[in-house]
Amino acid sequence: MLYFPAKMFVRCTTRKKNGKSHRYWSLVENKRCAGDKVVQRHVLYLGEINQRQEVVWQDAAEAFPDDKPPARTAALFPGERALEAEAATQVVRIRLSEMALRKPRQYGACWLACHLYQELGLDRFWAQRLPPGRKGTRWDLILRTLVAYRLIAPGSEWRLHREWFERSGMGDLLGCDFAALAEAHKLYRCHDRLKELTRMAPKRDALLPKLGAASHQAPAAWRLFEIRVPEAPRRRKRKKKRPAPAPPAQWSWRLRWDKLRDVRRHEGRYLLRSNTPAPPAAQLWQFYLQLGHVEEAFRNPKGDLGLRPIFHQDMPRIEAHIFISFLAYCLHVTPAGCATSPPG
């Protein structure tokens, strides 16, 4: 059965730049998803074109038919008995020696990425912190798709929208279609949702005990940071009215580079300490080397983490991009950690 693409058309987007209006054109395809929902998928970015080029692209888009022809099932393997003349015309004979598999979807790597994601408990973790949206958008599944994409084939979110999702098995594995996981605005909006979590700062009364516990558990690292917590707001006495709730504590931190340089200047032998009861020395040293591998991955953006290139221009989205790359790196090092850990 031949495949004909869905309805294509040329779409214009107007943007203002340096006080002038610019018109950018794209070749867009209407993609029908579950529930008869139609989603637009960008096929080709045309940029700024003149009127003559616009007419040419309009004619090229209209050359594709709107709908697919009805499917027709034909017999591939006839029975042992002889077929009648009328039935023989509906039979397609094939040569098994010349059959080839072309353009398959990537399924195994996607399955492994989802399996590692679940083994680390990231599915339950993010399901609690990224609840479904008002329209039923599963932000946690979109994040899982971004992490798997960053692990398997790092690239821009635009490439995920245009090419990679259709060539992968993420839709079947997560039980969602293109409209739920790979719409362009949802991919970028997921980055914004990740940065919104950092703005949900706890109240001052809940923040101070956590800072005190951090200073007690890691005193050496605590001396390298300068933490600033705002003073408690003064509340005026009001009659027959409840006091206004305290705003979230807008705390900030700064790395003390002078202390850090002093520590590095006096570095010598290390004493490795673990919270596990009597771990083997070789295993403890292996854990320490894994920490060095993580730091090396951040120092080398073109390494396994695949941070570069970054296609975002907004700083919060850049930070979310780095965070998604770190989640993908956690999946990358999980098989190695499972292989070196003792059974049980």
N, C-alpha and C positions, 0 to 999 in steps of 0.2 A: 504494500500500500504506500503510495507516494505521500509525502508530507508537504503541505503548503503552509507558509507562514500566515499568522493572523493579520488582521487589518493593520497596515502601517500608514503613518502620516507624518508630516513635518510640523513641528511645534516651535513656536517662538516664545522667548522669554526676554523681557525688557528689564534692564538693570541700569542704575545710575552710577556713573564713575566720573569723579572730578567735575561734577556739575553737569555732565552730559549724559544723555540717554543712549544706551547701546542695546542693539537687538541681537540676541544670540539664538541660533537655530539648532535643532536636534532632530534626528530621525527616531521616532518613537513607535513602539509596537503595543497594541492592546492585547494583553494576556488575560485569558479567562481562567479564574481560579475556582476554588470550592465555593458553593453557594451562589453560583452565577455572578461572582464578583469580578469586575474587570479592573485590572491593574496595569498601569503603563510602565513598560520596561524600555529604558534607553538603549537603542541599538547603535547609534553613531552620533558623535558630536560634530556638528558642522561649523560652528563658530559664526562669525559675521560674514554673511554672503549678500550678494547683490540681488536685484529683482530677477534677473535672467537666470541666475543659478537657482533661485527659489522655485521658479517654474519647472526647471529641469528635475529637481528633486521631488517636486510634487507629482510629476508624471511618472517618475521611477517608483514612488510609493504606491500610486494607484494601479501599477501594473500587477501587483499581487492580489489574488482573490480574497474576498472577505472571509469565507468559510472554507472548511475542509470538505472534500468530496466524501460521500458516504462510504464507509468501509465495506469491503466485500471479502468474504472468507472463501478460500479455495483449498481443495485437498492437496496435501503435500505428498503423502505416502499412500498410493492406492492399494487396495487389497489384492490378494492372490488371484481372485477371479477376474475374468475379463470385464472391462467396463463397456457400457453401451456407448454408442457413438455420441449421443447427446451429452452424457456425463463426462465423456473424455475431453470435451472442450473446456470443462471447468477445472481441469487438473493442471497443476503447476509441477513440473518435474525439475528437480534440483540436483546438482552435483556436490556431494558432501566434501569431496577433495578440494573444491575451489571455494568453500565457504570461509569467510574471514570475519573477525570481530573488529569493528571500526567505531571509533568515537564512543567508547563505553563511559558510563558514569563512574566516578571515583567513590567506591563504597567502603572498602576495607579500611582505608586510612581514616575516614570519617567515623566508622564504627569504633576504631581504637581510640580516637580522640574523645568520643563520648563516654567510652568505658573508663578511661583514665579520669575524666572529669567527674564521674560518679564515684570512683574509688577514693578520690580525694575529698569527697563530700561537698564539692562546690555546687552541685545541683540543689541540695537542701539549703546550703548557706545563702545562695543568691535568691532562692525562691522566697525566703523570708524577708529579704531586704529590697527586692525588686518585685513587688506584687503586680498583678495584671492591671493594665490601665483601665480607664473609664470605658473604652470601647473594646475591652477584652484583649488588648495587646499584651503578649507574653514577653516582657522585657528580659526575663531570665533566660528564655530560649534564644532570644536574639543575641544576648551576651555569649551564650554557649556557641552559637554559630560563628560569632566574631573570633572567639578564642580558638576554635577548631581551624578556622581560615588562617589565622595568624600562625598556627603551628604547622599546617600542611603546606600552604602556598602563600607566604606573606605578600601582601600587596595593598592597594588602596581599597577603600570601601566601595568606590565606584566600580572597580573591577569585580568585586564580589557581586554587586548588583547586576552587572551586565553579562558576566561570563561564568564565574566560578560556581555559583549556586546551581545553575542549570546543569552543570557537569558533575555535580556531587550528589551523594545520597543523603544529605542532611535533612531534606524534606521528609523522606520516608522514615528516617531514624527518629525524628522528633515529632512526627505525626502532624506536620504543618506544611503549608504550601508557600509559594513565592510571595503571596500577598502578606503573609504573617511574619516572614523571617527576612526577606531580602528587598523590601521596598527601600529606596534610597533615603528618604527622610527618616524612616525608623532606625536605620543604621546609625545615622549621625545623632539622632535624638537619644539613642542609647548611651552615647558618650556623655551627653549632657546629664542624663540621669545618674551616671556614675559620679560625676562631680557634684551633683546636688546632695549626694550622701555625705560629702565632707562638710557641707554647710549645716548639717543637723547636729550641731555641737551640743553637748550636755549642759545642764545648768551648773552654775558655779558651785553649789553645794555638793553635787555629784562629781565634779571634776577634781576638786582638791584631794579627796581620798585616793583617786586613781593616780594622781601625780605623786602623792606621798608613797604609794606602793611601788611606783616605778623607781623612785629615788632609793628605796630600800633594797629592791631586787637587783638593780644595776648601778651601784654607786660610782663605779669608774666611768661609765658612759654618761651618767647624770652630770658629772662635772664638766663635760664638754658642751653642754647646752645651756642656753639662757632662756628660761620660760617666763613669760609675762602673763599674768592673770589679772583682769580688771578688778577693781575694788567692788565690794558689795554695794549695791545701790541703796541709798537712804530712802526709807519709806515714811511717808507722812501719815500722821494719824488721821483717820477718817471715821466719821461717825456713821454707824448703821450701813456701812459699805465694806465689801470684802476688799482686801488689799490686791493691787494689780499683780499678776504673776511676774516673777523675775525673768528677764530676757535671757536667752542663751549666752553663755560666757564666751566672748570673742577673744580667746586666748591666742597667743602667738609664740613662736620659738625661733631661736637664732643659734647657729653653730658658732662656738667660740674658737676661732681659728688659732688664736695664740695658744690656748690650752692644747689644741690638737697638734700643733707643731712641736710643743714641748713634749708631749707624749711620744710622738714619733722619733724625737731626738734621743730619747732614753729607752727606746725599745731594745729588748734583749731576748732572753728565753721566755717561753710561754708555758704557763701551767694550765692545762685543759681541765676544766671542771664540768661535770655533767650531773643532771638531776636523776638519771637512771641508776638503779642500784647495781654497783659493781659491773659496769660494762667492760667488755674486752678492750684492751688497749688499741688493737688494730681497728676495731669498729669505731671507737671514739676518734681516732685519727682520720678515718675515712669520712666521718661526718664533718670534721673540720676542713678537709679538702673540698668537700661539696660546697661548703660556704665560700671557699675561695673561687670555685667555678662560677657561682652566682655573681660574685663581684666582678670576675673577669668578663662575664657576659655583658654586664652594664658598661664596662670600660670599652668594650669592642662592639659598637652598635651594629656592625655588619656581620656579627657572628651568628650563633644559633638563635639568639633572641629575635633577630630580624627587625630591629627597630627602624632602620632606614630603608627607603625614604619615608618621611612623614608628610602627608598630603594635607594636613590641617593648618589653618592660619590662626585659629583661636587658641589661646594658651590653655584654657580648661580642657578643650578637646585633645590637645597635645598630651596633657597629663593623663587623660583617660586612655589615650592610645598606648602610652608607655605602660600603664597598669594592665591593659589587656594583653600586651606582649609579655609581661611578667607572668600572668596566668598561663599563657601558652608555654612559657619556659618551665613552669612547674609541671605541666603535663609531659614536657620533653625529658626531664630528668627523673620522672617517676619510674619508668622501666629499669633504669640503671640502679636506682635505690632498692627496688624489689629484688634485683638479681644478686646484690651484695649482702642483703639482710639474711640472717639465719632463718630456717624454716620454723613456722609456728609463731 
